């Protein structure tokens, strides 16, 4: 029997037992207790390579949560045990002739996993190595959320990895020796008296690789520190029942978020009933900034990946843990199979001239079954200049968000997206116990560029790619959603 997924109602049983009181913050040095990998995909012939490194002398156990792009529902969960200075590598891939179109999580690594790889779908080292199929249980049957229920829903998404504890004594020795059988019993860690609190020092990176095209888009995971000051286990509970990312700083304590805004650190305190908002506060973005290219003569194109890792806590009608704001609607209510928040785009060409982005003409507002343009409608969206295709031209994403047609036509420049626009109003994360509101949406993302050279030499085609983090600004707001100076 597979042990990777359980209903969220069970996951939350363990949440109330954890009572850390540390402030959470994004560690700009790239190491932390919780890591967010903003994107995985197996579309357009790509596979996603992941790396997780323990930069410390201590042994750690971390939970891997893989979430699909529509509504952030789980498609895989397991734990990985990292010995001191261990680097763990994995692949999210499509097995092609070996598989049935379902994405798989594959490893070629001796680090221990819980459950052990001997319990995975294919424990033998074939193709990518031992692999586990992604599982649709969290959005099918009794867990249906109004989104698609087919296996293609799992082809894109994002990944969270959260440190649960540090191991000492014989468990640490077993991990360092890769004696994984010592950790096979799921009750071992929750009942182990020698667990230490998470200590941070995890670092992650990812790469989207298309071997046939010779392309790669890479980046680093976003690192959150101060996540927990006690082990994320409860004695007597099965190790896989705890949804750690849903319940940072759980219990009766307030939790603070340290958010840099316009060159100063703003401290926001949230009550225990809104503990998830502390994580949303870390990601609140007023505007995203980056570059764009769409040049026919050099075969260039660009896309932005924009991910909202905490959106499900606000918009998943069956499982939301906090208020809807700063998002505009629950999933599958106003918009079918989606939850849309509008943005406003400003494009400038290379001379700084403002370029109008003209949306395509539509009948209705929008027609039934069609999502609004210039909006972020999923947990993961890919912003693109391409409107008609089912998949975006660079990443092959089914979650394209159309910017509009540049007028006058321009081939490259800089783009600014103002997030959470509703007419003259702006969305905001409501203020907590102390501190102001923050305006915009809780997102992170990166930009991708692809250049295709068809003139390298006769019969030879060359592709060149690059990925970079998007620029972002945060701003404080009053109760009316107007930007104000932070106190």
C-alpha positions as CSV (number, residue, x, y, z in Angstrom):
1,X,0.0,0.0,0.0
2,X,1.3,3.5,-0.8
3,X,1.7,5.8,2.1
4,X,2.3,9.1,0.4
5,X,-1.0,10.8,0.6
6,X,-3.7,11.2,3.2
7,X,-6.8,13.4,3.5
8,X,-5.9,16.9,4.7
9,X,-8.3,16.5,7.6
10,X,-6.0,13.9,9.0
11,X,-3.0,16.0,8.2
12,X,-4.2,18.7,10.4
13,X,-4.7,16.5,13.5
14,X,-1.1,16.9,14.3
15,X,-1.0,20.6,13.7
16,X,-2.2,21.7,17.1
17,X,0.7,20.0,18.9
18,X,3.4,22.3,17.5
19,X,4.0,25.6,19.3
20,X,7.1,27.4,18.1
21,X,7.2,31.2,18.5
22,X,10.0,32.3,16.1
23,X,9.6,34.9,13.4
24,X,9.6,33.7,9.8
25,X,11.6,35.4,7.1
26,X,13.0,34.7,3.6
27,X,16.7,34.0,3.9
28,X,18.4,35.9,1.0
29,X,21.5,33.7,1.5
30,X,19.5,30.8,0.0
31,X,19.4,28.4,3.0
32,X,16.5,27.7,5.3
33,X,14.1,25.3,7.0
34,X,11.5,25.4,4.2
35,X,12.2,25.6,0.5
36,X,9.8,26.5,-2.3
37,X,10.7,25.2,-5.8
38,X,8.4,27.4,-8.0
39,X,7.8,25.1,-10.9
40,X,8.1,21.6,-12.2
41,X,6.9,20.3,-15.6
42,X,7.0,17.3,-17.9
43,X,5.4,19.2,-20.8
44,X,7.0,19.7,-24.2
45,X,9.5,16.9,-23.8
46,X,11.0,18.4,-20.6
47,X,11.9,16.9,-17.3
48,X,12.6,18.7,-14.0
49,X,15.8,18.0,-12.1
50,X,15.9,18.8,-8.4
51,X,18.7,19.2,-6.0
52,X,18.5,19.4,-2.2
53,X,21.6,20.0,-0.1
54,X,22.2,19.8,3.7
55,X,24.9,22.4,4.2
56,X,25.3,21.5,7.9
57,X,27.1,18.8,10.0
58,X,23.8,17.6,11.4
59,X,21.5,14.9,10.0
60,X,18.1,16.1,8.9
61,X,14.7,14.7,7.8
62,X,12.6,16.8,5.4
63,X,9.2,16.4,4.0
64,X,8.7,16.6,0.2
65,X,5.3,17.9,-0.9
66,X,4.6,17.9,-4.7
67,X,1.5,20.1,-5.6
68,X,-0.3,20.4,-8.9
69,X,-0.8,23.8,-10.7
70,X,-4.6,24.2,-10.6
71,X,-5.4,24.3,-6.9
72,X,-2.3,23.2,-5.1
73,X,-3.6,19.8,-4.3
74,X,-1.0,17.2,-3.3
75,X,0.1,14.6,-5.9
76,X,2.9,13.2,-3.9
77,X,4.4,13.3,-0.4
78,X,7.3,11.5,1.3
79,X,10.2,12.2,3.6
80,X,13.9,12.2,2.7
81,X,16.7,11.8,5.3
82,X,19.9,13.8,4.6
83,X,23.2,12.9,6.2
84,X,25.6,15.6,7.1
85,X,26.6,17.6,4.0
86,X,24.5,15.3,1.9
87,X,23.2,16.3,-1.5
88,X,20.0,14.5,-2.8
89,X,19.1,14.6,-6.4
90,X,15.8,13.6,-8.1
91,X,13.9,13.9,-11.4
92,X,10.3,14.7,-12.1
93,X,9.8,13.0,-15.5
94,X,7.7,11.3,-18.1
95,X,8.7,7.7,-18.6
96,X,7.7,7.7,-22.2
97,X,7.6,4.0,-23.4
98,X,8.2,2.8,-19.8
99,X,5.1,4.6,-18.4
100,X,1.5,5.6,-19.0
101,X,1.7,9.4,-19.2
102,X,1.6,9.9,-15.4
103,X,4.5,12.0,-14.1
104,X,6.9,10.1,-11.8
105,X,9.4,11.1,-9.1
106,X,12.6,9.3,-9.7
107,X,15.8,9.1,-7.7
108,X,19.3,7.8,-8.3
109,X,20.5,8.5,-4.8
110,X,21.4,6.5,-1.7
111,X,19.8,8.9,0.8
112,X,17.0,7.2,2.8
113,X,13.4,8.0,2.0
114,X,10.3,7.3,4.2
115,X,8.6,5.2,2.9
116,X,11.6,3.4,1.6
117,X,12.0,3.2,-2.2
118,X,11.4,-0.5,-1.9
119,X,7.7,0.5,-1.6
120,X,7.6,2.8,-4.6
121,X,5.8,2.0,-7.8
122,X,9.0,0.8,-9.4
123,X,11.7,0.1,-6.9
124,X,14.2,-1.3,-9.4
125,X,16.8,0.9,-11.1
126,X,15.2,1.1,-14.5
127,X,15.1,4.2,-16.8
128,X,15.4,7.2,-14.4
129,X,16.1,4.9,-11.4
130,X,13.6,3.8,-8.8
131,X,10.4,5.9,-9.3
132,X,7.0,6.6,-7.7
133,X,4.0,7.6,-9.8
134,X,2.3,10.8,-9.0
135,X,-1.1,10.1,-7.4
136,X,-4.5,11.8,-8.1
137,X,-6.1,10.9,-4.8
138,X,-6.2,14.4,-3.4
139,X,-8.4,15.8,-6.2
140,X,-10.5,12.7,-7.2
141,X,-13.3,10.8,-5.5
142,X,-14.3,12.3,-2.2
143,X,-11.6,14.9,-2.7
144,X,-12.9,16.4,-5.9
145,X,-12.6,20.2,-6.0
146,X,-14.3,21.1,-9.3
147,X,-11.1,21.0,-11.2
148,X,-10.1,18.3,-13.8
149,X,-9.8,14.8,-12.5
150,X,-7.6,13.3,-15.3
151,X,-4.0,12.5,-14.9
152,X,-2.8,15.4,-17.1
153,X,-3.6,17.7,-14.1
154,X,-0.4,16.5,-12.5
155,X,2.0,17.5,-15.4
156,X,2.8,20.9,-14.0
157,X,3.0,22.4,-10.5
158,X,5.5,23.3,-7.8
159,X,7.3,21.6,-4.8
160,X,7.7,22.4,-1.1
161,X,10.4,20.8,1.0
162,X,10.1,21.4,4.8
163,X,12.7,20.4,7.4
164,X,10.9,18.4,10.1
165,X,13.7,17.6,12.6
166,X,17.3,16.9,13.1
167,X,18.3,13.4,14.0
168,X,20.8,12.4,16.7
169,X,22.1,9.2,18.3
170,X,21.6,5.9,16.5
171,X,19.2,7.3,14.0
172,X,21.8,9.9,12.9
173,X,24.3,7.1,12.6
174,X,22.0,5.0,10.5
175,X,21.3,7.9,8.2
176,X,25.0,8.7,7.8
177,X,25.6,5.0,7.0
178,X,22.6,4.9,4.6
179,X,21.1,2.1,6.8
180,X,17.6,2.9,5.6
181,X,16.0,-0.2,7.2
182,X,16.4,1.5,10.6
183,X,14.0,4.2,9.5
184,X,11.4,2.0,7.7
185,X,8.9,1.9,10.6
186,X,6.7,5.1,10.2
187,X,6.4,5.3,14.0
188,X,10.2,5.4,14.6
189,X,10.7,9.2,14.2
190,X,7.5,10.4,15.9
191,X,8.3,8.4,19.0
192,X,12.0,9.0,19.1
193,X,13.0,10.9,22.2
194,X,16.2,12.4,20.7
195,X,14.7,14.5,17.9
196,X,16.0,18.0,17.7
197,X,14.2,21.0,16.3
198,X,14.8,22.0,12.7
199,X,18.0,24.0,12.4
200,X,17.9,25.2,8.8
201,X,20.8,25.1,6.4
202,X,18.9,23.4,3.5
203,X,19.5,24.7,0.0
204,X,17.8,23.8,-3.2
205,X,17.9,24.3,-6.9
206,X,16.0,23.1,-10.0
207,X,16.4,22.8,-13.7
208,X,13.9,22.2,-16.5
209,X,15.8,20.1,-19.1
210,X,14.8,19.2,-22.7
211,X,17.5,16.8,-23.9
212,X,16.2,16.7,-27.5
213,X,16.2,20.5,-27.8
214,X,19.3,21.0,-25.8
215,X,17.7,23.5,-23.5
216,X,17.8,24.1,-19.8
217,X,16.1,26.6,-17.5
218,X,17.4,26.7,-13.9
219,X,17.1,28.5,-10.7
220,X,17.3,28.3,-6.9
221,X,14.5,27.4,-4.4
222,X,13.2,30.2,-2.2
223,X,14.4,29.6,1.4
224,X,12.2,30.4,4.5
225,X,13.9,30.4,7.9
226,X,12.5,30.6,11.4
227,X,9.8,28.1,10.4
228,X,9.7,26.1,13.5
229,X,11.5,25.9,16.9
230,X,10.3,22.4,17.8
231,X,10.4,19.1,15.8
232,X,7.5,18.8,13.4
233,X,6.3,15.5,14.7
234,X,3.8,14.5,17.3
235,X,4.4,11.3,19.3
236,X,2.0,8.6,18.4
237,X,1.1,10.0,15.0
238,X,2.1,8.4,11.7
239,X,5.0,10.5,10.3
240,X,3.2,11.3,7.0
241,X,0.1,12.8,8.6
242,X,1.5,16.3,9.3
243,X,1.1,19.0,6.7
244,X,4.0,21.0,7.9
245,X,3.7,23.9,5.4
246,X,0.0,24.4,6.3
247,X,0.8,24.9,9.9
248,X,4.0,26.9,10.6
249,X,4.0,28.3,14.2
250,X,0.9,26.4,15.1
251,X,-0.6,26.4,18.6
252,X,-1.6,29.3,20.8
253,X,1.3,31.6,20.0
254,X,1.3,34.6,17.7
255,X,3.7,34.5,14.8
256,X,5.6,37.4,13.2
257,X,6.8,37.8,9.7
258,X,9.9,39.9,8.9
259,X,9.2,41.5,5.5
260,X,11.6,43.9,3.7
261,X,9.7,46.9,2.2
262,X,11.4,49.8,0.5
263,X,14.7,49.3,2.2
264,X,13.4,48.8,5.7
265,X,12.4,45.7,7.7
266,X,8.7,45.6,8.6
267,X,7.5,43.4,11.4
268,X,4.0,42.0,11.0
269,X,2.5,40.1,13.9
270,X,-0.4,37.7,13.3
271,X,-2.6,35.8,15.8
272,X,-2.4,32.0,16.0
273,X,-5.8,31.9,14.1
274,X,-4.1,33.5,11.1
275,X,-0.7,31.8,11.3
276,X,-0.7,31.0,7.6
277,X,-0.9,34.7,6.8
278,X,2.7,35.1,8.1
279,X,3.9,33.0,5.2
280,X,1.7,34.8,2.7
281,X,3.1,38.1,4.1
282,X,6.7,37.0,3.2
283,X,5.6,36.6,-0.5
284,X,3.3,39.6,-0.8
285,X,4.2,41.4,-4.0
286,X,2.9,44.8,-5.2
287,X,4.6,44.7,-8.6
288,X,6.7,42.2,-10.6
289,X,9.5,43.4,-12.9
290,X,11.4,41.7,-15.7
291,X,12.4,41.6,-19.3
292,X,10.5,40.3,-22.4
293,X,11.6,39.3,-25.9
294,X,9.7,38.3,-28.9
295,X,12.0,38.8,-31.9
296,X,11.3,36.9,-35.1
297,X,14.7,37.6,-36.7
298,X,16.7,35.9,-33.8
299,X,14.0,33.4,-32.9
300,X,13.5,34.7,-29.4
301,X,10.6,34.3,-27.0
302,X,10.1,34.8,-23.3
303,X,7.7,33.7,-20.5
304,X,7.3,34.4,-16.8
305,X,6.4,31.7,-14.3
306,X,4.4,33.1,-11.4
307,X,3.6,30.8,-8.5
308,X,1.4,31.5,-5.4
309,X,2.4,28.8,-2.9
310,X,0.0,29.9,-0.2
311,X,-3.0,30.5,-2.5
312,X,-4.7,27.2,-1.5
313,X,-4.9,28.3,2.1
314,X,-7.0,31.3,1.0
315,X,-9.0,30.0,-2.0
316,X,-9.5,26.2,-1.7
317,X,-13.2,26.2,-0.6
318,X,-12.9,22.8,1.1
319,X,-9.6,23.4,2.9
320,X,-8.9,27.2,3.3
321,X,-7.3,28.0,6.6
322,X,-7.6,31.8,6.5
323,X,-9.6,34.6,4.9
324,X,-10.0,34.9,1.1
325,X,-8.1,38.2,0.9
326,X,-5.9,39.0,-0.9
327,X,-7.4,36.8,-3.5
328,X,-10.6,37.6,-5.4
329,X,-12.6,34.4,-5.4
330,X,-12.7,30.8,-4.2
331,X,-11.5,28.1,-6.6
332,X,-14.2,27.0,-9.1
333,X,-16.8,29.6,-8.1
334,X,-16.6,32.8,-10.1
335,X,-14.3,31.1,-12.6
336,X,-14.7,27.4,-13.6
337,X,-11.7,25.3,-12.5
338,X,-9.8,28.5,-11.4
339,X,-9.6,31.4,-9.0
340,X,-8.6,34.6,-10.9
341,X,-7.0,37.8,-9.7
342,X,-6.4,40.4,-12.3
343,X,-3.1,42.2,-13.1
344,X,-2.3,45.3,-15.0
345,X,0.7,45.2,-17.4
346,X,2.9,48.1,-18.4
347,X,5.4,47.4,-21.2
348,X,8.3,49.6,-22.2
349,X,10.5,49.2,-25.3
350,X,14.3,49.5,-25.2
351,X,14.1,53.3,-25.5
352,X,11.7,53.6,-22.5
353,X,8.6,54.3,-24.7
354,X,5.4,53.1,-23.2
355,X,3.7,50.3,-25.2
356,X,0.0,49.5,-24.9
357,X,-0.9,45.9,-24.4
358,X,-4.2,45.4,-26.2
359,X,-6.2,42.3,-25.2
360,X,-7.9,40.2,-27.8
361,X,-11.6,41.0,-28.5
362,X,-14.0,38.7,-26.7
363,X,-17.7,38.2,-26.7
364,X,-19.1,38.2,-23.2
365,X,-17.1,38.9,-20.0
366,X,-15.5,36.4,-20.9
367,X,-17.4,33.7,-22.8
368,X,-18.5,30.7,-20.8
369,X,-15.6,28.4,-19.9
370,X,-13.0,31.0,-21.0
371,X,-10.8,32.6,-18.3
372,X,-10.3,36.3,-18.2
373,X,-7.2,37.7,-19.9
374,X,-4.5,39.6,-17.9
375,X,-5.2,37.5,-14.8
376,X,-3.5,34.9,-12.6
377,X,-6.0,32.1,-12.3
378,X,-4.2,29.1,-10.9
379,X,-1.6,28.3,-8.3
380,X,1.0,28.3,-11.1
381,X,0.6,30.6,-14.1
382,X,2.8,31.3,-17.1
383,X,2.6,34.8,-18.4
384,X,3.1,34.9,-22.2
385,X,2.5,37.0,-25.4
386,X,0.9,33.9,-27.0
387,X,-2.9,33.9,-26.9
388,X,-4.2,31.2,-29.3
389,X,-2.2,28.1,-28.6
390,X,-3.2,25.4,-26.0
391,X,0.4,25.5,-24.7
392,X,2.8,28.3,-24.3
393,X,5.7,28.3,-26.8
394,X,8.7,28.3,-24.5
395,X,7.7,26.0,-21.6
396,X,4.8,24.2,-23.2
397,X,2.6,25.2,-20.2
398,X,-1.2,24.7,-20.2
399,X,-1.5,27.6,-17.8
400,X,-0.7,30.5,-20.1
401,X,-1.9,34.0,-19.1
402,X,-2.1,36.3,-22.0
403,X,-0.5,39.7,-21.8
404,X,-2.1,41.2,-24.9
405,X,-0.8,42.4,-28.3
406,X,1.9,45.2,-28.1
407,X,0.8,48.4,-29.8
408,X,2.9,49.8,-31.4
409,X,4.6,46.5,-32.2
410,X,7.8,45.9,-30.2
411,X,10.1,43.0,-30.0
412,X,11.8,43.4,-26.6
413,X,11.7,45.6,-23.6
414,X,10.8,45.6,-19.9
415,X,7.5,44.6,-18.3
416,X,5.9,45.6,-15.1
417,X,2.9,43.7,-13.6
418,X,0.8,45.4,-10.9
419,X,-0.9,42.5,-9.1
420,X,-4.4,42.2,-7.6
421,X,-6.2,44.8,-9.7
422,X,-10.0,45.1,-9.4
423,X,-11.1,48.3,-11.2
424,X,-9.7,51.1,-9.2
425,X,-9.2,48.9,-6.1
426,X,-6.2,46.7,-5.2
427,X,-6.2,43.5,-3.2
428,X,-4.4,43.4,0.1
429,X,-3.5,41.0,2.9
430,X,-5.4,42.3,5.9
431,X,-3.3,43.7,8.8
432,X,-2.6,41.4,11.7
433,X,-2.3,42.1,15.4
434,X,0.3,44.7,14.7
435,X,1.7,46.2,11.5
436,X,0.1,47.4,8.3
437,X,-1.7,45.6,5.5
438,X,0.4,44.6,2.4
439,X,-0.9,45.2,-1.1
440,X,-0.9,42.9,-4.1
441,X,-0.6,39.1,-4.1
442,X,1.7,36.5,-2.4
443,X,3.7,35.2,-5.3
444,X,7.2,34.4,-6.5
445,X,8.5,33.7,-9.9
446,X,11.2,33.7,-12.6
447,X,11.5,34.7,-16.3
448,X,12.7,32.4,-19.1
449,X,14.2,33.3,-22.5
450,X,14.7,31.0,-25.5
451,X,16.7,31.9,-28.6
452,X,16.7,29.7,-31.7
453,X,19.5,30.0,-34.2
454,X,18.5,28.4,-37.5
455,X,21.6,29.8,-39.3
456,X,24.4,28.2,-37.3
457,X,25.3,26.2,-40.4
458,X,23.3,24.3,-43.0
459,X,21.1,21.7,-41.4
460,X,22.1,22.6,-37.8
461,X,19.7,24.3,-35.4
462,X,20.9,25.7,-32.0
463,X,18.8,26.7,-29.0
464,X,20.0,29.0,-26.2
465,X,18.1,29.5,-23.0
466,X,18.4,31.5,-19.8
467,X,16.2,31.9,-16.6
468,X,16.4,34.6,-14.0
469,X,14.5,35.6,-10.9
470,X,11.8,38.3,-11.4
471,X,12.2,41.6,-9.6
472,X,9.6,42.4,-7.1
473,X,8.5,45.2,-4.8
474,X,6.3,45.1,-1.7
475,X,4.3,48.0,-0.3
476,X,2.2,48.7,2.8
477,X,-1.5,49.7,2.4
478,X,-4.3,51.1,4.4
479,X,-7.7,49.5,4.9
480,X,-8.9,51.1,1.6
481,X,-6.2,49.3,-0.4
482,X,-4.2,52.5,-1.0
483,X,-0.4,52.4,-0.8
484,X,1.0,54.1,2.2
485,X,4.4,54.6,3.8
486,X,5.2,51.7,6.1
487,X,5.3,52.6,9.8
